[in-house]
Amino acid sequence: MGDQTELIRVLVVDNNPETREKVRNLLGAEKDLDVVGIARTGKEAIEMAQDKEPDVVVLDVDITDLDEITITESICRRVPFTQVIILAVQVDPPYMRRAMLAGARDFIVKPPLADELRSAVYRAGGLAHEKRDASMRINPQAAPEAAVERGVSRGRIIQVYSPKGGTGVTTLATNLAVSLHSEDTKAVIVDGNLQYGDVAIFLNEIGYHSILDLAPRIDDLDPQIVQSVLVKHEKTGLDILIAPNRPEMAEKVSGEDFFKVLQFLRRMYSFVIVDTPSALNDITLAVMDAADLIVLVTTQDIAAVKNARLFLSVVDGLHINRQRIAFVMNRFDKRVAISPETVAENLKQPVVSVIPLDDAHLVRAANQGVPFVVQSRTETVSRALLGLTDVVKQRLLMLDTKDISQVKVFKEAA
């Protein structure tokens, strides 16, 4: 059980009055469990969780306005230390995986037994207290974790992805991370290509630790452990979580592990940028589940455009809001007939940024291990990248305020 000297604050979410009262009475009988609220809808649950910051949310699956995966994800993003327990009629492995990727901590089959429910709440509450207390031990001047854990703020996860290799994803990810990083808004870049990641090389850094060092301690992470594994980019101060140095070791990190690492990093940094491979594997899908924004990269290559179309159909099939997609055309060459306007119209997805072709500048930057946006901010490609940075910030702000209509398309942002 958790630390019973401190009250465990519980929010109950259920639209069935009889079940709701049963759960409230079961938990309310314990002197160290405090039922701080009862929500009847998903929207009400999300609002109450953000307002009351409960340690535990007991969520029944029979909520009509929103599905429990969406509710769980929204609550865990807004109050990162809150633990969600889902009450379900039956629990199958694929469903459990989706729910855990969204942030669910435990599952109980309905109707819950009294001892089983109380034990689950105590376990989840203890973990919530540990995560909250760990965040409060951090020097607030070093990182914003404490405020994030209290629900005041939270970092944003940005996935940089292309369904076609060779479109310049790693180049864009490293330069975007550097341009987002500052003393006030610290950033970390995570290499999600666990087999053949190049982020460290692009930044001219060598690390002896990787995400492999975090996976075995995934449920007991603290900021000191994480900082000991990260590599700091000497020229910019950007932190890097590098990939394993041996491809066969990639399988030791599961999608669930990767998701949990990202959720922890978002408590430590304003921006978490993830460079992901083109394959839709467990890692890539876990990042998609966690990401606030997906920077989708294409080029004027017909194969790249075709794969972007296929990926957008996957996005629609997974019910991912297309407003979470920032579509970018990289390596744009005016001499090529395929235009951003044509691609945007055909794929029904606006191109929000166009990065021009500049092979000489990019190759020199890659070989020197210095991001081109650091080498010179006046080059055309650097100005375009800084424009993309502004678009990313704007899109995140609009998503937060639910006013996506103000996001500019590439003609205005470029």
Buried (B, 14 or more C-beta within 10 A) or exposed (E): EBBBEEBBBBBBBBBBEEBBBBBBEBBBEBEBBBBBBBBBBBBBBBBBBBBBBBBBBBBBBBBEEBBBBBBBBBBBBBBBBBBBBBBBEEBEEEBBBBBBBBBBBBBBEBEBEEEEBBBBBBBBBBBBBBBBBBBEEBEEEEBBBBBBBBBEEBBBBBBBBBBBEEBBBBBBBBBBBBBBBEEEBBBBBBBBBBBEBBBBBBBBBEBEEBBBBBBEEBEEBBBEBBBEBBBBBEBBEBBBBBBBEEEEBBEEBBBBBBBBBBBBBBBBBBBBBBBBBBEBBBBBBBBBBBBBBBBBBBBBBEBBBBBBBEBBEEBEEEEBEBBBBBBBBBBBEEEEEBBBEEBBEEBEBBBBBBBBBBEEBBEEBBEEBBBBBBBEEEBEBBBBBBBBBEBBBBBBEBBEEEEBEEBBBBEEBB
